[in-house]
Amino acid sequence: MNTDATVPGPNRSNVYRLQFPCPTSDLISAFDGMAERFWKRQVANLDESSVLAQTRDLLLPKLVGGELRMKDLEGFAGVPV
């Protein structure tokens, strides 16, 4: 495999002789189904993160400015304070 003069590496004919596994369409479909769940969860997490950031950006200045008190938020979104 070591055929290069300066940097060790494979040459073209050595690479062409390598064999690579080719997954079946069933295996590809199974992987796709599993990966799709992760992609959907990622999108849901990004959406939820965006909503939480908007809620924070809306409430935090009011809390810091004294316009809103923690007592006022008790039970908001079903979370006890």
PDB file as gemmi writes it, atoms N, CA and C in Angstrom:
CRYST1    1.000    1.000    1.000  90.00  90.00  90.00 P 1                      
ATOM      1  N   MET A   1       0.824  -1.197   0.000  1.00  0.00           N  
ATOM      2  CA  MET A   1       0.000   0.000   0.000  1.00  0.00           C  
ATOM      3  C   MET A   1       0.865   1.258   0.000  1.00  0.00           C  
ATOM      4  N   ASN A   2       2.053   1.183   0.552  1.00  0.00           N  
ATOM      5  CA  ASN A   2       2.902   2.365   0.646  1.00  0.00           C  
ATOM      6  C   ASN A   2       3.674   2.546  -0.664  1.00  0.00           C  
ATOM      7  N   THR A   3       3.124   3.337  -1.588  1.00  0.00           N  
ATOM      8  CA  THR A   3       3.761   3.489  -2.890  1.00  0.00           C  
ATOM      9  C   THR A   3       4.178   4.924  -3.187  1.00  0.00           C  
ATOM     10  N   ASP A   4       3.744   5.863  -2.363  1.00  0.00           N  
ATOM     11  CA  ASP A   4       4.107   7.262  -2.594  1.00  0.00           C  
ATOM     12  C   ASP A   4       5.503   7.522  -2.039  1.00  0.00           C  
ATOM     13  N   ALA A   5       6.226   8.414  -2.692  1.00  0.00           N  
ATOM     14  CA  ALA A   5       7.614   8.669  -2.302  1.00  0.00           C  
ATOM     15  C   ALA A   5       7.711   9.485  -1.024  1.00  0.00           C  
ATOM     16  N   THR A   6       6.920  10.535  -0.898  1.00  0.00           N  
ATOM     17  CA  THR A   6       7.058  11.435   0.247  1.00  0.00           C  
ATOM     18  C   THR A   6       6.078  11.122   1.357  1.00  0.00           C  
ATOM     19  N   VAL A   7       4.828  10.981   0.998  1.00  0.00           N  
ATOM     20  CA  VAL A   7       3.775  10.740   1.983  1.00  0.00           C  
ATOM     21  C   VAL A   7       3.229   9.334   1.773  1.00  0.00           C  
ATOM     22  N   PRO A   8       3.285   8.498   2.811  1.00  0.00           N  
ATOM     23  CA  PRO A   8       2.763   7.136   2.646  1.00  0.00           C  
ATOM     24  C   PRO A   8       1.266   7.160   2.339  1.00  0.00           C  
ATOM     25  N   GLY A   9       0.855   6.357   1.403  1.00  0.00           N  
ATOM     26  CA  GLY A   9      -0.557   6.296   1.058  1.00  0.00           C  
ATOM     27  C   GLY A   9      -0.806   5.268  -0.025  1.00  0.00           C  
ATOM     28  N   PRO A  10      -2.070   4.919  -0.239  1.00  0.00           N  
ATOM     29  CA  PRO A  10      -2.398   3.916  -1.265  1.00  0.00           C  
ATOM     30  C   PRO A  10      -2.355   4.537  -2.661  1.00  0.00           C  
ATOM     31  N   ASN A  11      -2.083   3.702  -3.635  1.00  0.00           N  
ATOM     32  CA  ASN A  11      -2.165   4.196  -5.004  1.00  0.00           C  
ATOM     33  C   ASN A  11      -3.522   3.801  -5.588  1.00  0.00           C  
ATOM     34  N   ARG A  12      -3.794   4.242  -6.790  1.00  0.00           N  
ATOM     35  CA  ARG A  12      -5.102   4.048  -7.416  1.00  0.00           C  
ATOM     36  C   ARG A  12      -5.468   2.568  -7.547  1.00  0.00           C  
ATOM     37  N   SER A  13      -4.543   1.737  -7.980  1.00  0.00           N  
ATOM     38  CA  SER A  13      -4.871   0.321  -8.187  1.00  0.00           C  
ATOM     39  C   SER A  13      -5.163  -0.372  -6.854  1.00  0.00           C  
ATOM     40  N   ASN A  14      -4.488   0.037  -5.779  1.00  0.00           N  
ATOM     41  CA  ASN A  14      -4.781  -0.547  -4.464  1.00  0.00           C  
ATOM     42  C   ASN A  14      -6.182  -0.168  -3.993  1.00  0.00           C  
ATOM     43  N   VAL A  15      -6.567   1.063  -4.245  1.00  0.00           N  
ATOM     44  CA  VAL A  15      -7.901   1.513  -3.823  1.00  0.00           C  
ATOM     45  C   VAL A  15      -8.979   0.796  -4.627  1.00  0.00           C  
ATOM     46  N   TYR A  16      -8.764   0.594  -5.911  1.00  0.00           N  
ATOM     47  CA  TYR A  16      -9.759  -0.071  -6.745  1.00  0.00           C  
ATOM     48  C   TYR A  16      -9.979  -1.530  -6.325  1.00  0.00           C  
ATOM     49  N   ARG A  17      -9.011  -2.130  -5.682  1.00  0.00           N  
ATOM     50  CA  ARG A  17      -9.158  -3.523  -5.245  1.00  0.00           C  
ATOM     51  C   ARG A  17      -9.941  -3.654  -3.941  1.00  0.00           C  
ATOM     52  N   LEU A  18     -10.119  -2.560  -3.221  1.00  0.00           N  
ATOM     53  CA  LEU A  18     -10.837  -2.628  -1.945  1.00  0.00           C  
ATOM     54  C   LEU A  18     -12.304  -2.968  -2.182  1.00  0.00           C  
ATOM     55  N   GLN A  19     -12.850  -3.748  -1.277  1.00  0.00           N  
ATOM     56  CA  GLN A  19     -14.262  -4.107  -1.366  1.00  0.00           C  
ATOM     57  C   GLN A  19     -15.021  -3.389  -0.255  1.00  0.00           C  
ATOM     58  N   PHE A  20     -16.174  -2.871  -0.614  1.00  0.00           N  
ATOM     59  CA  PHE A  20     -17.006  -2.159   0.336  1.00  0.00           C  
ATOM     60  C   PHE A  20     -18.362  -2.851   0.432  1.00  0.00           C  
ATOM     61  N   PRO A  21     -18.907  -2.965   1.642  1.00  0.00           N  
ATOM     62  CA  PRO A  21     -20.230  -3.581   1.780  1.00  0.00           C  
ATOM     63  C   PRO A  21     -21.300  -2.659   1.204  1.00  0.00           C  
ATOM     64  N   CYS A  22     -22.281  -3.241   0.571  1.00  0.00           N  
ATOM     65  CA  CYS A  22     -23.397  -2.487   0.013  1.00  0.00           C  
ATOM     66  C   CYS A  22     -24.662  -2.927   0.753  1.00  0.00           C  
ATOM     67  N   PRO A  23     -25.254  -2.052   1.562  1.00  0.00           N  
ATOM     68  CA  PRO A  23     -26.432  -2.450   2.338  1.00  0.00           C  
ATOM     69  C   PRO A  23     -27.627  -2.730   1.430  1.00  0.00           C  
ATOM     70  N   THR A  24     -28.479  -3.630   1.881  1.00  0.00           N  
ATOM     71  CA  THR A  24     -29.693  -3.958   1.129  1.00  0.00           C  
ATOM     72  C   THR A  24     -30.696  -2.818   1.262  1.00  0.00           C  
ATOM     73  N   SER A  25     -31.675  -2.810   0.382  1.00  0.00           N  
ATOM     74  CA  SER A  25     -32.697  -1.756   0.448  1.00  0.00           C  
ATOM     75  C   SER A  25     -33.512  -1.867   1.732  1.00  0.00           C  
ATOM     76  N   ASP A  26     -33.698  -3.099   2.246  1.00  0.00           N  
ATOM     77  CA  ASP A  26     -34.410  -3.260   3.519  1.00  0.00           C  
ATOM     78  C   ASP A  26     -33.635  -2.616   4.664  1.00  0.00           C  
ATOM     79  N   LEU A  27     -32.344  -2.804   4.671  1.00  0.00           N  
ATOM     80  CA  LEU A  27     -31.504  -2.216   5.717  1.00  0.00           C  
ATOM     81  C   LEU A  27     -31.502  -0.690   5.605  1.00  0.00           C  
ATOM     82  N   ILE A  28     -31.439  -0.195   4.394  1.00  0.00           N  
ATOM     83  CA  ILE A  28     -31.477   1.256   4.180  1.00  0.00           C  
ATOM     84  C   ILE A  28     -32.817   1.815   4.655  1.00  0.00           C  
ATOM     85  N   SER A  29     -33.906   1.134   4.351  1.00  0.00           N  
ATOM     86  CA  SER A  29     -35.239   1.576   4.785  1.00  0.00           C  
ATOM     87  C   SER A  29     -35.359   1.563   6.301  1.00  0.00           C  
ATOM     88  N   ALA A  30     -34.833   0.526   6.941  1.00  0.00           N  
ATOM     89  CA  ALA A  30     -34.881   0.439   8.402  1.00  0.00           C  
ATOM     90  C   ALA A  30     -34.092   1.588   9.029  1.00  0.00           C  
ATOM     91  N   PHE A  31     -32.914   1.853   8.484  1.00  0.00           N  
ATOM     92  CA  PHE A  31     -32.110   2.966   9.003  1.00  0.00           C  
ATOM     93  C   PHE A  31     -32.828   4.294   8.782  1.00  0.00           C  
ATOM     94  N   ASP A  32     -33.420   4.462   7.605  1.00  0.00           N  
ATOM     95  CA  ASP A  32     -34.132   5.693   7.285  1.00  0.00           C  
ATOM     96  C   ASP A  32     -35.276   5.927   8.264  1.00  0.00           C  
ATOM     97  N   GLY A  33     -35.999   4.858   8.606  1.00  0.00           N  
ATOM     98  CA  GLY A  33     -37.092   4.975   9.572  1.00  0.00           C  
ATOM     99  C   GLY A  33     -36.602   5.403  10.943  1.00  0.00           C  
ATOM    100  N   MET A  34     -35.477   4.843  11.364  1.00  0.00           N  
ATOM    101  CA  MET A  34     -34.917   5.223  12.663  1.00  0.00           C  
ATOM    102  C   MET A  34     -34.409   6.664  12.636  1.00  0.00           C  
ATOM    103  N   ALA A  35     -33.713   7.022  11.572  1.00  0.00           N  
ATOM    104  CA  ALA A  35     -33.146   8.365  11.473  1.00  0.00           C  
ATOM    105  C   ALA A  35     -34.249   9.418  11.384  1.00  0.00           C  
ATOM    106  N   GLU A  36     -35.349   9.077  10.734  1.00  0.00           N  
ATOM    107  CA  GLU A  36     -36.455  10.024  10.588  1.00  0.00           C  
ATOM    108  C   GLU A  36     -37.023  10.432  11.949  1.00  0.00           C  
ATOM    109  N   ARG A  37     -37.099   9.480  12.873  1.00  0.00           N  
ATOM    110  CA  ARG A  37     -37.586   9.805  14.221  1.00  0.00           C  
ATOM    111  C   ARG A  37     -36.670  10.820  14.891  1.00  0.00           C  
ATOM    112  N   PHE A  38     -35.365  10.656  14.706  1.00  0.00           N  
ATOM    113  CA  PHE A  38     -34.426  11.602  15.306  1.00  0.00           C  
ATOM    114  C   PHE A  38     -34.549  12.985  14.670  1.00  0.00           C  
ATOM    115  N   TRP A  39     -34.734  13.039  13.348  1.00  0.00           N  
ATOM    116  CA  TRP A  39     -34.895  14.329  12.681  1.00  0.00           C  
ATOM    117  C   TRP A  39     -36.160  15.028  13.159  1.00  0.00           C  
ATOM    118  N   LYS A  40     -37.249  14.274  13.278  1.00  0.00           N  
ATOM    119  CA  LYS A  40     -38.511  14.864  13.749  1.00  0.00           C  
ATOM    120  C   LYS A  40     -38.360  15.384  15.175  1.00  0.00           C  
ATOM    121  N   ARG A  41     -37.665  14.626  16.008  1.00  0.00           N  
ATOM    122  CA  ARG A  41     -37.448  15.061  17.396  1.00  0.00           C  
ATOM    123  C   ARG A  41     -36.595  16.321  17.430  1.00  0.00           C  
ATOM    124  N   GLN A  42     -35.611  16.406  16.544  1.00  0.00           N  
ATOM    125  CA  GLN A  42     -34.763  17.585  16.490  1.00  0.00           C  
ATOM    126  C   GLN A  42     -35.579  18.817  16.102  1.00  0.00           C  
ATOM    127  N   VAL A  43     -36.462  18.667  15.130  1.00  0.00           N  
ATOM    128  CA  VAL A  43     -37.308  19.782  14.709  1.00  0.00           C  
ATOM    129  C   VAL A  43     -38.221  20.202  15.863  1.00  0.00           C  
ATOM    130  N   ALA A  44     -38.799  19.226  16.562  1.00  0.00           N  
ATOM    131  CA  ALA A  44     -39.670  19.537  17.707  1.00  0.00           C  
ATOM    132  C   ALA A  44     -38.877  20.258  18.793  1.00  0.00           C  
ATOM    133  N   ASN A  45     -37.653  19.817  19.053  1.00  0.00           N  
ATOM    134  CA  ASN A  45     -36.819  20.470  20.067  1.00  0.00           C  
ATOM    135  C   ASN A  45     -36.483  21.913  19.670  1.00  0.00           C  
ATOM    136  N   LEU A  46     -36.188  22.127  18.395  1.00  0.00           N  
ATOM    137  CA  LEU A  46     -35.890  23.484  17.928  1.00  0.00           C  
ATOM    138  C   LEU A  46     -37.115  24.386  18.061  1.00  0.00           C  
ATOM    139  N   ASP A  47     -38.294  23.853  17.723  1.00  0.00           N  
ATOM    140  CA  ASP A  47     -39.531  24.628  17.869  1.00  0.00           C  
ATOM    141  C   ASP A  47     -39.783  24.982  19.331  1.00  0.00           C  
ATOM    142  N   GLU A  48     -39.632  23.999  20.214  1.00  0.00           N  
ATOM    143  CA  GLU A  48     -39.854  24.236  21.636  1.00  0.00           C  
ATOM    144  C   GLU A  48     -38.839  25.244  22.177  1.00  0.00           C  
ATOM    145  N   SER A  49     -37.599  25.128  21.759  1.00  0.00           N  
ATOM    146  CA  SER A  49     -36.566  26.059  22.199  1.00  0.00           C  
ATOM    147  C   SER A  49     -36.900  27.484  21.770  1.00  0.00           C  
ATOM    148  N   SER A  50     -37.424  27.629  20.564  1.00  0.00           N  
ATOM    149  CA  SER A  50     -37.802  28.945  20.061  1.00  0.00           C  
ATOM    150  C   SER A  50     -38.934  29.545  20.893  1.00  0.00           C  
ATOM    151  N   VAL A  51     -39.931  28.736  21.205  1.00  0.00           N  
ATOM    152  CA  VAL A  51     -41.061  29.210  22.019  1.00  0.00           C  
ATOM    153  C   VAL A  51     -40.579  29.608  23.412  1.00  0.00           C  
ATOM    154  N   LEU A  52     -39.706  28.794  24.001  1.00  0.00           N  
ATOM    155  CA  LEU A  52     -39.185  29.117  25.327  1.00  0.00           C  
ATOM    156  C   LEU A  52     -38.364  30.403  25.302  1.00  0.00           C  
ATOM    157  N   ALA A  53     -37.578  30.600  24.268  1.00  0.00           N  
ATOM    158  CA  ALA A  53     -36.778  31.820  24.159  1.00  0.00           C  
ATOM    159  C   ALA A  53     -37.676  33.047  24.014  1.00  0.00           C  
ATOM    160  N   GLN A  54     -38.742  32.926  23.228  1.00  0.00           N  
ATOM    161  CA  GLN A  54     -39.675  34.044  23.075  1.00  0.00           C  
ATOM    162  C   GLN A  54     -40.365  34.356  24.398  1.00  0.00           C  
ATOM    163  N   THR A  55     -40.749  33.316  25.133  1.00  0.00           N  
ATOM    164  CA  THR A  55     -41.389  33.512  26.432  1.00  0.00           C  
ATOM    165  C   THR A  55     -40.420  34.191  27.396  1.00  0.00           C  
ATOM    166  N   ARG A  56     -39.184  33.735  27.418  1.00  0.00           N  
ATOM    167  CA  ARG A  56     -38.159  34.349  28.267  1.00  0.00           C  
ATOM    168  C   ARG A  56     -37.973  35.809  27.902  1.00  0.00           C  
ATOM    169  N   ASP A  57     -37.854  36.095  26.611  1.00  0.00           N  
ATOM    170  CA  ASP A  57     -37.619  37.469  26.165  1.00  0.00           C  
ATOM    171  C   ASP A  57     -38.795  38.379  26.488  1.00  0.00           C  
ATOM    172  N   LEU A  58     -39.984  37.814  26.556  1.00  0.00           N  
ATOM    173  CA  LEU A  58     -41.168  38.591  26.902  1.00  0.00           C  
ATOM    174  C   LEU A  58     -41.261  38.839  28.403  1.00  0.00           C  
ATOM    175  N   LEU A  59     -41.005  37.800  29.197  1.00  0.00           N  
ATOM    176  CA  LEU A  59     -41.220  37.896  30.637  1.00  0.00           C  
ATOM    177  C   LEU A  59     -40.045  38.486  31.416  1.00  0.00           C  
ATOM    178  N   LEU A  60     -38.829  38.181  31.028  1.00  0.00           N  
ATOM    179  CA  LEU A  60     -37.671  38.598  31.816  1.00  0.00           C  
ATOM    180  C   LEU A  60     -37.568  40.114  32.020  1.00  0.00           C  
ATOM    181  N   PRO A  61     -37.706  40.901  30.975  1.00  0.00           N  
ATOM    182  CA  PRO A  61     -37.629  42.356  31.207  1.00  0.00           C  
ATOM    183  C   PRO A  61     -38.723  42.852  32.164  1.00  0.00           C  
ATOM    184  N   LYS A  62     -39.896  42.256  32.094  1.00  0.00           N  
ATOM    185  CA  LYS A  62     -40.995  42.662  32.979  1.00  0.00           C  
ATOM    186  C   LYS A  62     -40.707  42.249  34.421  1.00  0.00           C  
ATOM    187  N   LEU A  63     -40.100  41.093  34.600  1.00  0.00           N  
ATOM    188  CA  LEU A  63     -39.743  40.649  35.946  1.00  0.00           C  
ATOM    189  C   LEU A  63     -38.635  41.529  36.526  1.00  0.00           C  
ATOM    190  N   VAL A  64     -37.620  41.804  35.730  1.00  0.00           N  
ATOM    191  CA  VAL A  64     -36.499  42.617  36.199  1.00  0.00           C  
ATOM    192  C   VAL A  64     -36.957  44.049  36.475  1.00  0.00           C  
ATOM    193  N   GLY A  65     -37.848  44.567  35.643  1.00  0.00           N  
ATOM    194  CA  GLY A  65     -38.341  45.939  35.805  1.00  0.00           C  
ATOM    195  C   GLY A  65     -39.386  46.086  36.892  1.00  0.00           C  
ATOM    196  N   GLY A  66     -39.803  44.987  37.499  1.00  0.00           N  
ATOM    197  CA  GLY A  66     -40.804  45.053  38.554  1.00  0.00           C  
ATOM    198  C   GLY A  66     -42.229  45.183  38.049  1.00  0.00           C  
ATOM    199  N   GLU A  67     -42.395  45.154  36.751  1.00  0.00           N  
ATOM    200  CA  GLU A  67     -43.727  45.268  36.148  1.00  0.00           C  
ATOM    201  C   GLU A  67     -44.553  44.005  36.423  1.00  0.00           C  
ATOM    202  N   LEU A  68     -43.856  42.904  36.629  1.00  0.00           N  
ATOM    203  CA  LEU A  68     -44.474  41.603  36.863  1.00  0.00           C  
ATOM    204  C   LEU A  68     -43.790  40.982  38.066  1.00  0.00           C  
ATOM    205  N   ARG A  69     -44.576  40.294  38.894  1.00  0.00           N  
ATOM    206  CA  ARG A  69     -43.990  39.632  40.060  1.00  0.00           C  
ATOM    207  C   ARG A  69     -44.191  38.131  39.922  1.00  0.00           C  
ATOM    208  N   MET A  70     -43.336  37.379  40.590  1.00  0.00           N  
ATOM    209  CA  MET A  70     -43.417  35.916  40.530  1.00  0.00           C  
ATOM    210  C   MET A  70     -44.779  35.438  40.995  1.00  0.00           C  
ATOM    211  N   LYS A  71     -45.356  36.125  41.973  1.00  0.00           N  
ATOM    212  CA  LYS A  71     -46.689  35.769  42.463  1.00  0.00           C  
ATOM    213  C   LYS A  71     -47.712  35.797  41.335  1.00  0.00           C  
ATOM    214  N   ASP A  72     -47.544  36.776  40.448  1.00  0.00           N  
ATOM    215  CA  ASP A  72     -48.476  36.933  39.325  1.00  0.00           C  
ATOM    216  C   ASP A  72     -48.397  35.774  38.347  1.00  0.00           C  
ATOM    217  N   LEU A  73     -47.253  35.104  38.324  1.00  0.00           N  
ATOM    218  CA  LEU A  73     -47.046  34.013  37.371  1.00  0.00           C  
ATOM    219  C   LEU A  73     -47.403  32.645  37.942  1.00  0.00           C  
ATOM    220  N   GLU A  74     -47.831  32.609  39.190  1.00  0.00           N  
ATOM    221  CA  GLU A  74     -48.143  31.331  39.828  1.00  0.00           C  
ATOM    222  C   GLU A  74     -49.186  30.563  39.006  1.00  0.00           C  
ATOM    223  N   GLY A  75     -48.854  29.353  38.673  1.00  0.00           N  
ATOM    224  CA  GLY A  75     -49.748  28.501  37.897  1.00  0.00           C  
ATOM    225  C   GLY A  75     -49.709  28.771  36.408  1.00  0.00           C  
ATOM    226  N   PHE A  76     -48.905  29.744  35.965  1.00  0.00           N  
ATOM    227  CA  PHE A  76     -48.786  30.049  34.534  1.00  0.00           C  
ATOM    228  C   PHE A  76     -48.197  28.843  33.821  1.00  0.00           C  
ATOM    229  N   ALA A  77     -48.801  28.392  32.759  1.00  0.00           N  
ATOM    230  CA  ALA A  77     -48.363  27.248  31.963  1.00  0.00           C  
ATOM    231  C   ALA A  77     -48.334  25.972  32.785  1.00  0.00           C  
ATOM    232  N   GLY A  78     -49.123  25.933  33.839  1.00  0.00           N  
ATOM    233  CA  GLY A  78     -49.243  24.703  34.626  1.00  0.00           C  
ATOM    234  C   GLY A  78     -48.062  24.416  35.512  1.00  0.00           C  
ATOM    235  N   VAL A  79     -47.148  25.386  35.683  1.00  0.00           N  
ATOM    236  CA  VAL A  79     -45.967  25.171  36.513  1.00  0.00           C  
ATOM    237  C   VAL A  79     -46.098  25.984  37.784  1.00  0.00           C  
ATOM    238  N   PRO A  80     -46.138  25.329  38.947  1.00  0.00           N  
ATOM    239  CA  PRO A  80     -46.231  26.091  40.188  1.00  0.00           C  
ATOM    240  C   PRO A  80     -44.928  26.834  40.486  1.00  0.00           C  
ATOM    241  N   VAL A  81     -45.064  28.004  41.093  1.00  0.00           N  
ATOM    242  CA  VAL A  81     -43.880  28.812  41.427  1.00  0.00           C  
ATOM    243  C   VAL A  81     -43.532  28.609  42.879  1.00  0.00           C  
TER     244      VAL A  81                                                      
END                                                                             
